[in-house]
């Protein structure tokens, strides 16, 4: 449940995310289905990282390694696998798409998660962003409001060995209070204001990366300090609206 355009950057509509890790057999299977060898997908992934991500200023080594490792082509329909490493989103069903690679990398770097920390994601989609976060964090908790997507992501992530990535079908506005506080939160759909429940579930000194707005949207980095919440507006984006907002 994400739709985002980054103006001036090969504009992209991003909705949801795909998933995986470095799984040779699954890659080989996908290659067999598409007529392409796994090595060709690996080369496309390398070019994606160099041309779309590193060239645009993403420098975090762990993020770059994660983007190199996770095979995005396994989390789109087979007919779209040859396009998986291009600079735009692709359909994943339920009128949703897998996100533009740059945005996934940008949010993953901005949240500043380490291997000893846990992160909450709002908007699982096909699981791609969750898988990237799974390469960076100790535990990942991800919430998807569309049951069919949540179930598919759960199966995919589990099948690829992401035992520390936990998928919940539910309302992202409520967060996942059982495992709070979180060292980082990544939100992949745009509310019109910062959800209070997510701020409450963010650990002190933690960061939340979230698109805010209706028409004129901006990516925001929220830092929770002992003295209060700091807000930093960064790049303009266009995401689909975050659904499930409680009625006033």
VMD Tcl script that draws the C-alpha trace (Angstrom):
set ca {
  {0.00 0.00 0.00}
  {2.42 2.49 -1.22}
  {2.46 4.63 -4.23}
  {5.27 7.03 -4.59}
  {6.77 9.32 -7.12}
  {10.10 10.95 -6.56}
  {10.03 14.06 -8.77}
  {13.09 14.45 -10.97}
  {14.29 10.88 -10.43}
  {12.86 8.70 -13.18}
  {9.43 9.35 -11.63}
  {7.97 6.31 -10.02}
  {4.73 5.18 -8.49}
  {5.60 3.01 -5.58}
  {3.16 0.84 -3.77}
  {4.34 -1.97 -1.55}
  {7.43 -3.94 -1.62}
  {8.76 -7.27 -2.71}
  {11.02 -9.64 -0.83}
  {13.74 -12.22 -0.61}
  {17.33 -13.01 0.24}
  {20.21 -14.62 -1.59}
  {18.47 -17.87 -2.51}
  {20.16 -19.61 -5.49}
  {17.49 -22.27 -6.01}
  {14.61 -19.80 -6.08}
  {16.59 -17.59 -8.42}
  {17.28 -20.53 -10.69}
  {13.58 -21.43 -10.69}
  {12.63 -17.90 -11.65}
  {15.26 -17.93 -14.36}
  {13.86 -21.13 -15.75}
  {10.37 -19.65 -15.85}
  {11.50 -16.47 -17.58}
  {14.13 -18.02 -19.80}
  {16.89 -16.05 -18.07}
  {19.76 -17.53 -16.02}
  {20.20 -16.45 -12.40}
  {23.51 -14.81 -13.34}
  {21.70 -12.41 -15.64}
  {19.42 -11.30 -12.81}
  {22.47 -10.85 -10.60}
  {24.07 -8.58 -13.18}
  {20.86 -6.58 -13.52}
  {20.75 -6.21 -9.75}
  {24.34 -5.00 -9.68}
  {23.59 -2.41 -12.35}
  {20.49 -1.32 -10.44}
  {22.55 -0.66 -7.33}
  {25.29 1.19 -9.20}
  {23.14 3.30 -11.52}
  {19.93 3.89 -9.57}
  {21.02 3.80 -5.95}
  {24.71 4.48 -5.38}
  {24.76 7.10 -8.15}
  {21.94 9.00 -6.42}
  {23.77 9.33 -3.15}
  {22.98 6.22 -1.10}
  {26.25 5.44 0.68}
  {25.38 3.18 3.62}
  {27.37 -0.01 3.05}
  {24.83 -2.30 4.73}
  {21.97 -0.88 2.64}
  {23.92 -1.26 -0.60}
  {24.79 -4.85 0.30}
  {21.16 -5.62 1.12}
  {19.98 -4.18 -2.20}
  {22.59 -6.32 -3.96}
  {21.52 -9.45 -2.11}
  {17.71 -9.42 -2.19}
  {16.44 -10.72 -5.59}
  {13.63 -8.33 -6.42}
  {12.60 -10.42 -9.45}
  {11.27 -13.15 -7.16}
  {8.60 -10.84 -5.80}
  {6.84 -9.77 -8.93}
  {4.67 -11.92 -11.21}
  {6.80 -14.06 -13.53}
  {5.81 -12.01 -16.57}
  {7.34 -8.91 -14.97}
  {10.55 -10.56 -13.77}
  {12.60 -9.32 -16.77}
  {11.68 -5.75 -15.72}
  {12.35 -6.22 -12.01}
  {15.53 -4.15 -11.85}
  {14.35 -1.18 -13.84}
  {13.79 2.19 -12.20}
  {10.06 1.98 -11.63}
  {7.39 0.03 -9.73}
  {5.65 -3.07 -11.04}
  {2.21 -4.60 -10.36}
  {2.01 -7.25 -7.64}
  {-1.76 -7.78 -7.56}
  {-4.61 -6.24 -5.53}
  {-4.06 -3.04 -7.55}
  {-0.74 -2.53 -5.78}
  {2.86 -2.39 -6.94}
  {6.38 -3.14 -5.79}
  {8.26 0.06 -4.97}
  {10.89 1.87 -6.99}
  {14.28 0.52 -5.84}
  {15.68 3.96 -5.02}
  {12.87 4.75 -2.58}
  {13.36 1.42 -0.80}
  {17.07 2.16 -0.43}
  {16.44 5.76 0.61}
  {14.04 4.84 3.40}
  {16.26 1.96 4.54}
  {19.24 4.29 4.88}
  {17.26 7.10 6.52}
  {15.90 4.92 9.33}
  {19.47 4.09 10.48}
  {18.81 0.59 11.79}
  {21.59 -1.69 13.01}
  {21.89 -5.46 13.40}
  {21.08 -5.31 17.12}
  {17.82 -3.37 16.71}
  {14.19 -4.01 15.78}
  {12.09 -2.15 13.27}
  {8.39 -1.79 12.48}
  {7.17 -1.48 8.89}
  {3.72 -0.21 7.99}
  {2.59 -1.55 4.58}
  {4.15 -4.94 3.83}
  {2.97 -5.30 0.25}
  {4.80 -8.22 -1.30}
  {7.53 -8.04 1.34}
  {10.47 -6.47 -0.54}
  {11.06 -3.60 1.88}
  {10.61 -6.01 4.78}
  {13.29 -8.29 3.31}
  {15.71 -5.38 2.91}
  {15.05 -4.38 6.52}
  {15.53 -8.02 7.45}
  {19.10 -7.79 6.16}
  {19.69 -4.74 8.38}
  {17.88 -5.42 11.65}
  {17.66 -8.08 14.34}
  {13.85 -8.29 14.18}
  {11.33 -6.87 11.72}
  {7.61 -6.51 12.44}
  {5.54 -5.61 9.40}
  {1.81 -4.88 9.06}
  {-0.34 -5.19 5.93}
  {-4.01 -4.18 5.78}
  {-4.86 -6.28 2.67}
  {-5.18 -9.90 3.86}
  {-4.24 -11.51 0.53}
  {-1.01 -9.54 0.31}
  {-0.18 -10.19 3.95}
  {-0.57 -13.94 3.48}
  {1.48 -14.03 0.30}
  {4.25 -11.97 1.89}
  {4.20 -14.22 4.95}
  {4.67 -17.33 2.81}
  {7.37 -15.76 0.67}
  {9.42 -14.38 3.54}
  {9.17 -17.62 5.48}
  {10.09 -19.69 2.45}
  {13.19 -17.59 1.90}
  {14.39 -18.03 5.44}
  {13.41 -14.69 6.97}
  {12.37 -16.21 10.27}
  {13.00 -12.91 12.04}
  {10.55 -10.99 9.81}
  {7.06 -11.20 11.31}
  {3.97 -10.34 9.22}
  {0.66 -9.23 10.70}
  {-2.63 -8.56 8.94}
  {-3.94 -5.38 10.50}
  {-4.35 -1.62 10.58}
  {-1.07 0.23 10.37}
  {-2.48 3.26 12.18}
  {-2.53 1.14 15.33}
  {1.05 -0.10 14.98}
  {2.04 -3.34 16.71}
  {2.05 -2.46 20.38}
  {2.97 -5.94 21.67}
  {6.58 -5.58 20.54}
  {7.07 -1.84 21.06}
  {9.15 0.20 21.44}
  {10.87 0.05 18.04}
  {14.28 1.46 17.22}
  {12.97 2.44 13.79}
  {9.69 2.67 11.90}
  {9.26 2.73 8.11}
  {5.87 3.76 6.73}
  {5.13 3.02 3.07}
  {1.86 4.93 2.60}
  {0.98 8.55 3.24}
  {-1.21 9.69 6.14}
  {-2.29 13.32 6.29}
  {-0.67 13.63 9.70}
  {1.77 11.61 11.80}
  {-0.12 8.78 13.56}
  {0.19 9.25 17.32}
  {0.26 5.50 17.99}
  {3.39 5.15 15.88}
  {5.15 7.99 17.69}
  {4.20 6.36 21.00}
  {5.71 3.05 19.83}
  {8.99 4.61 18.68}
  {11.88 4.24 21.10}
  {13.68 7.28 22.44}
  {16.47 8.16 19.97}
  {14.67 6.08 17.32}
  {13.74 7.33 13.84}
  {10.58 7.04 11.79}
  {10.64 7.57 8.01}
  {7.20 8.49 6.70}
  {5.62 10.30 3.73}
  {3.20 13.00 4.88}
  {0.51 14.86 2.98}
  {-2.36 14.51 0.55}
  {-1.41 16.27 -2.70}
  {1.90 17.93 -1.88}
  {3.71 15.18 -0.03}
  {7.14 15.16 1.53}
  {9.22 12.46 3.10}
  {9.75 13.16 6.76}
  {12.29 11.80 9.21}
  {10.96 11.84 12.75}
  {13.46 11.55 15.60}
  {12.15 10.91 19.11}
  {14.36 12.53 21.74}
  {14.05 12.70 25.52}
  {12.92 16.30 25.07}
  {10.35 15.63 22.35}
  {9.92 14.86 18.65}
  {12.08 16.42 15.93}
  {10.76 16.59 12.36}
  {12.91 16.88 9.24}
  {11.39 17.24 5.79}
  {13.50 15.83 2.98}
  {12.47 14.89 -0.59}
  {9.11 15.43 -2.35}
  {7.23 12.18 -3.01}
  {3.80 10.93 -3.98}
  {2.47 7.89 -2.12}
  {-0.96 6.32 -2.05}
  {-2.98 7.37 1.00}
  {-2.57 5.36 4.16}
  {-5.85 3.54 4.79}
  {-7.52 2.54 8.02}
  {-7.50 5.89 9.79}
  {-9.82 5.78 12.81}
  {-12.89 7.99 12.62}
  {-12.77 11.07 14.78}
}
mol new
graphics top color blue
foreach p $ca { graphics top sphere $p radius 0.5 }
foreach p [lrange $ca 0 end-1] q [lrange $ca 1 end] { graphics top cylinder $p $q radius 0.2 }
display resetview
